[in-house]
Amino acid sequence: MNQRFSVLAACLAAAGILALQGCGGGGGGGSGAGPSSSTASSQASTQLVTGTAAFGAPLANATISLKDAAGVSRTATAGSDGSYTIDVAGLSAPFLMTATGQSGDEVRTYSALVTAAPAKGSSSTVNITPITTAIVALASSTGNNPDEFAGAGALAALDQARLAQARAAIKAVIAEVAKEYGVAGFDPISTPFAADLKSGGDKLLEAVKVTLGDTGVTLTNALSPVASGASGASATVTLRDPARDAPTALPRPTVSTSSANDLLALLRTQLNACLALAPSERIALDASVTPAKPTALKGACSASSLSAFDKSYFSNGTDLLGNWGPRFRDLPQGATIGQAEMIASFGRSDGGVNISARLPIFAEGGGTATTVLLSSDTSGQNFKLQGNQRKYNLGISARLYQINDVVFNPRLGNNYGPDKGKRIGNLSRYDAALQLSFDPSLAAAAKVYAVRVKGPALPAAGLVLARSATCGSGDFMAVYSSDGSLPDATGKTAAFAATASTTSSWRYYAMPMGGGYTGSDFWNEVRGYSSKGVVASSGPATMPDTPTNRAVTPVAVSEIPELPAYTFEVFSVDAPATPEVFTTYMTDKPRGPDAAFQNAWPSLTADSLAYLDPGVSNAKAAPFSSATLNWTLASGAPLVSSASLSGNARDASNLMVRYNLSDAVRPIGAKSITVGFDSETDGLGNACKNSATPVLSATTGSRGIDLRQTGHRISYGTNYSFSGREAHTAPVTKSGGDGWNIYNANQHPIVPGSVVQADGSYAQLNLFTTTGFLNMATAAGGVLTIDSTTNNLATDKAAYGTPFAFEGSDTYPKSLTYVTRVTGNSTNSLRVLDLYTSFVPLSATPDSSGTKSGIFVPLSIGANVSGGGVLTLGGVSSSACSSSPCTLSSAAFDTSAAHTYQVVITLSSATAGTVKVYLDGGATAILNAAVTAFPTGTTSNASWSQIYFGDINTGYQYKSSMDWLIWRTGAFTPADLAGKLPSGLGVTTGY
């Protein structure tokens, strides 16, 4: 996972101001000769920040990055123990520090904010840990958003008093735990410690876990066990407002981990000895099946060599060979086990304790992780690795999805809902889900026909899973009913398939994404109207009886406690009315919409999105047996761990057939994968016969692409999906030269297909936002509204970027023309819209911060002051205007009214050009200015060529509406374009 934790780290000076001076570390002296004068002079000029990056284990070899208030960056690398040192001499506070490192299949990023540098010649301690994360999140204006402090403006506006209150509150919460480990008064920021499992500070990190969610910041003592039979941890404290919420101290831990840590250290040593061998030396395999089946453990991987495992070890329906044999087969030689991390502890009815611990696994080409369960004796001491001793493989985990509803026409409302016959846009959204698992392929489950699961966020009567007759469901049971009803097993003597469902995911919350939904009944449109759950009051008495995997009404994430318990009732045909009952705990932390906006999601590239376009001229709609998927991902985001392309279509017998092409992403961090058909079965073990996908139809079937990100205590899934509904709409007719790129505001800018490109293909604008597009929404009639009067700290902008036809070569001169229809507002203090363009030569190389130089054209439509509009162009040469930025005002220019703006940019070289702005087709440009290379301080606005619009400056509020935006290469006057704009745009005043 990428734990997007921005940690405010600093010391509380007597006046209540945060600073680094005197925070601990770096002091002391000793006997012996002093340094030479040159060395002393060098030491006197340094200003060192030192500390430890850890999370209950060291963030080994983490990249430590520091950026100061002026944008200057420095980096360092932490040691294997998480310790680091970085010199801040010559930099301007405040500083933003981040520590990013790998933990198995997770990328963990923590941050620290330093408000003042240490004095010259001295050093100060700043630890970067999950506990300090609680301070920064609590100090944010919402009490749960550490990303609030990522921008320079936010740092300048830091509320010092609130930060001091947040720090004091968190220290109060951990006070008793600190006392237990002999570090009373421990300051998680400034008290030095070693991540060695021995220091009091490290033991505190081992015990206290931090999660961020809709309700605020939650701290849990993982070593204060969940009581036997209870659902949810009792040793938790949640804070949202440090000025209002009185902190309660977490109880002292009652579990002694010395025996557990000794056992985990032995396990790590023994497993690493095993993994040092070639796979062929670890296990014997039966190669007659695919994949080859492990039949025996060998050498350093044998049961006798792996003595850390108890002789009675049995977990999730299999023994040591069944659980670890596939790992020993698949992990490359030289893979290593990292230091274990305690996750949670659970009390047993016999007085003993179970501890769940995570083992990170590092390997060339990709990391992974696994969880082990340690069990104590009845005194709570003397831990053993016995596994969960359960004969079935069952469990539950948390997921958060970003669903991109690929539509080429706005959706029609459901025939049973209030929007029947109406266009409702799209159903792009964020989905919070629980993933239930029960593997029916194990021998012990041979006669199991259904499983009923109960627990937080699930239906009160239980969610029932059953074997599915659909291909690809061989290793999981799928949703059968959401009302607790079981399949009829009367007279059955063998397991049977009772559903055609292909999902075991329970969706309990959803929120529209991107403003593309324009209907009136979002939850039920997403959920589907079904008599298995709710019957909409506006619908008929009888509706299709289709099982649904969604809650009747949305369930708030806050209703799921920390470490909730779930019961699995397992029904066999041998005793169809008398289930076996098992209780399991979910150690994942469900996340809601706050986490959706905080996570950095991957984006499919245009060539991959083409697999979802049923257009008759699209070759990727035809059958194929493998597919190459590509995506982009922001630096530091959770890495994509697996990818799949799946769908369904009807065969010649009109039966629905599911297909799936998937694989794990290797090497870790890759942004491309070729997937092929898996060897799959249905719920009864019947082999699938798929060898190629069916043709993608515009009217039937579906196809989707999933990218899975591995998070800490949660998985993230990005899905792009197309479902056949109605005929594909032909591209908008274009005329004149090489054609226009068109955004007509019928859909939200970031919805796939919202842009028709010059060649007739479909694309979308990219998302650049601090809040998840709270300030942009599509309205009826194809109008995009931009309104940041409520969320003025947000910066919502949509961009059309590389590949950019205008940047096809570095040959000059070259020109770009764009035209847009915009209506402003009548409030003097509000801006209307920013229209920015940047051009970066193909030959440009990035500087040390990754920024490329080029031409930047920041155009802003300002307030309607005393009947006169304001048009501002920043970054122009001083000779082009009487002032910089260049500002044009005219009493005849009313920005509150609707206008057609035409912008023509011509570059004579990579560093010089002109910009002209025409209003409503007028023959004379209302602004005519020269533009040059980026002025100092603005290079970060354009690292690639793009055209973007919206609310781009947090210092202003914006309010306007856009009817359409079109752009193309070439320089044109309004006369050149008269009568030649694309059809179907709507009002085109002056043309």
Protein Blocks (a to p, Z undefined) as FASTA:
>chain_A
ZZddddddddddfkopacfehngghiacdedjdddfklmmmmmmpccddddddehiaceh
iacddddfkopacdddddfkopacddfehiacdddddddddehjaccddddddfbdcdeh
iacdddddfklmmmmmmmpmnopafklmmpmklmmmocfklmmmmmmmmmmmmmmmmmmn
opghiafklmccddehlamklmmmmmpccdddfklpadddfklccdehiacdfbbcddfb
lklmccddddddfbdfklmmmmmmmmmmmmmmmmmpcfklmpccdfkbccdddfbdehjl
bmklmmmbcfklceehiafklmmmmmmmmpcghiacdddddfbdcddfkopacddddddd
ddehiacdddddddddfkopaiadebjoiabdcdddddddddddddfbdcdddfkbmkgo
iaehiaddcdddddddddfkbmklmmpcbdcdedehiafkbpaddddfbehilmbccdfb
fnhpacdfehiabdcdfbfbfbfbdcfbdcdehhlacbfblmlmmnopafklcccfkbcf
bdcddddfbdfbacdfklpcghiadddddddfklmmlccddddddfbdcddfklmmmpcc
ddddfklmmmmpcbfklmklpccfbdcddddddehiacdfbdcdddddddfkopacdddd
ddddddehiabdcddddddddfkopacfbfbdcdddfkggcdddddddddehiacddddd
dddfbdcddddddeehjbpaddehlacfklghiaccfkopacddddddfkopmmbccdeh
iiacddfklmmmbccddddddddfklmpccdcddddddddddddfbfkbcfbdcdddddd
fkbccdfkopacdddddddddddeehiacdddehiafklpmbdcdddddfklcfkbccdd
ddddddfbfkbccddddeehiabdfbdcddddddehilmmombdcddedjfbfkbccddd
dfbdcddedjddfklmgopacehklpaehZZ
